[in-house]
Amino acid sequence: MASDTRNRSKEQQVTEISRQIASILQDIKFGSIEITIHENKVVQIERKEKLRFDSK
């Protein structure tokens, strides 16, 4: 029973992380996404975005 709860919780975390990454990918035009993993867990997602201006 406890194992099922842990598995569901982990699945929910993976789903939320996937949603966050997908959301960033949809919004960013120029830049990068850095995902930091510690002991097999995503602990941080950094979004670095560049603003580019047309020089014409």
Buried (B, 14 or more C-beta within 10 A) or exposed (E): EEEEEEEEEEEEEEEEBEEBBEEBEEEBEEEEBEEEEEEEEBEEEEBEEEEEEEEE
